[in-house]
Amino acid sequence: MILAGDSVELLPRLRGELVDALVSDPPYGLEFNGNDWDGKTGFTASLPDVDVAGMSDGEVFEEWCAAWARGALHALKPGAHLAAFGGTRTWHRMVRGIENAGFEVRDQIAWIYSSGMPKSMDLGYALDKRNGIRRPDRIVQQSEHDGVLGATRRVVQHGTAVSEDAQRWEGWGTGLRPSFEPIIIARKPMVGTVVDNVRTHGTGAIHIDAARFGEAKWPANVVLDPSQADAMDLLTGTWRTDPVSARFPIFRYEQKAPESERPRAFGVSHATVKPLSLMRWLIRLLTPPGGLVLEPFAGSGSTVEAALLEGMQVVAIEKDPTFLPLIASRVDRVALNGQL
């Protein structure tokens, strides 16, 4: 079932204690690509009864996370688990919001990858620019066509620092290269013991065997992409005849997901798409067979498709109507392949 609307508004309207697990890739509160849905403006629109005057952007994001998490708490069965991706700068706000809503924080999974792109100011160049100096040997390539994220620019050659200020601060920047995303694992409080809760509601535990990898290895709270796995093996060698990376689940990270995992409908595509294999693994880990998965921020429908491929039921919510055809295209693809 796909619902169009604001999750903060719709989640409390769902039938209570119905959902077996929540797996989601919500907004990170980083104003991604200048979009209102990932910034204070969009979050404030979802909080009409909250006085945000005097709140910082981070505080508004935390309040918004608590609001959707309270709705999710209502919809989830006792003991049901939640998995949500976050951004490294704002993840603590999301975790606080989820905890303040009433969830118990159980763990976090670090998804480590190699191909993240640094977002950093070139301080030396910025100082030359501030001084009105143009570097004649600076080379910047710009894409001929707009992509998913719009026209892209890439600095091929930074050029030689000219001013005294720029020479002093050449090589300085403002940010590290992103190489991991945290995934919070939380649980709605149980009724009684784990055994009591599992017998009554079918939730409260995680499905270890369904999430095993390699030669039936126990699922870990660190997952790698292939290039990180290769780098680890190069540095550390083997452990009991196996590459050390074999001790961790491996899911391919691509800054731009392949066409097969990035649907396009009526000229619209989504900028942030998680790998199906990773979403399927999380769903298997947290959801009983045939269970109901909730995705409050459906986007292009990665979680929806992953849940269907795993034989689960799914309830998804998406606020932006332009993304609804993308989700429908994923559902149609699963159906055409005879997997529904």
SULCORPE-V790609 format. One record per run of one state. SS is the DSSP state (H for helix, E for strand, C for the rest). FROM is the first residue (numbers start at 1). TO is the last residue. If there is no record, write none. Layout:
BEGIN
ss = (SS:SS)
from = (FROM:FROM)
to = (TO:TO)
END
This chain:
BEGIN
ss = (C:E:C:H:C:E:C:H:C:H:C:H:C:H:E:C:H:C:E:C:H:C:E:C:E:C:E:C:E:C:H:C:E:C:H:C:H:C:E:C:E:C:E:C:H:C:E:C:E:H:C:E:C:H:C:E:C:E:C:H:C:E:C:H:C:E:C:H:C)
from = (1:2:5:7:14:19:25:32:35:36:39:40:46:57:76:87:91:101:103:113:123:131:139:143:147:148:150:151:153:158:164:169:180:189:194:202:209:212:213:214:217:218:222:225:226:237:238:240:242:244:248:249:251:259:262:265:266:268:269:276:287:292:296:302:310:313:319:321:337)
to = (1:4:6:13:18:24:31:34:35:38:39:45:56:75:86:90:100:102:112:122:130:138:142:146:147:149:150:152:157:163:168:179:188:193:201:208:211:212:213:216:217:221:224:225:236:237:239:241:243:247:248:250:258:261:264:265:267:268:275:286:291:295:301:309:312:318:320:336:340)
END
